[in-house]
Amino acid sequence: IWNGLPIRSNKPNDAKRLFLLNYMERTLPEFPHLTPPFIRGVIKPMEFSYIDSEDLEVRESMHLVLLSLFQNSVSGDNLIAWQAQHYHEYITLATDHFLQGKLSEAQLAIVYQRMSSRLPLLQAVDRHLTRNTLHYTYLKTLNCPHTDQQKALLLSLIYQIPFVNRIFLLEWFNTCKELMSKIKFDGAQNKKILEALWKVVSSIKTDDALKWWYGNIIPTKSYL
């Protein structure tokens, strides 16, 4: 099917591409024979063709196909190993595309939320995966020159915190507070970040997390 679909962009061709990309996004998570050779032979050529498409919808649909590769839990240990090995690679691709204006903020949030949900499983293969991705997101947030993008990146960092080792939980909460102090977010941006942070604190439901919130955020009245 893909071989018969011309690369040139027009409405009929784009509609066919979107249909096929959306179909793959929906079906790949439940596909029982999703293997590294299948990804190399079928998905990678599609990625090379469409990941930098000038059409935003095609580009973001291709991202959703790539994201779906990490949502599959039914294809065995070889795929789990592949997911752990390529986790950071895809996070980097999505983040770079966001910073280049090729991926929307909403799409970046979907990427980090869905990818982070896989960390409990994939850490069994690479125990440093969460730590390394958090450090990567932290540095991207700190060094980004635009506060609107920094807000989106800090939210992406917050989405990962529920999956951090509990020993380092407060350290990452403090890191978020530090970034909020260093970066001149406006009131709306600050509110969005605090809402996401509270959602994480309340979902974790540990005494340490709640004590941190009431000891570090409530006294500053920065949640107002």
Disulfide bonds with the S-S distance in Angstrom:
none
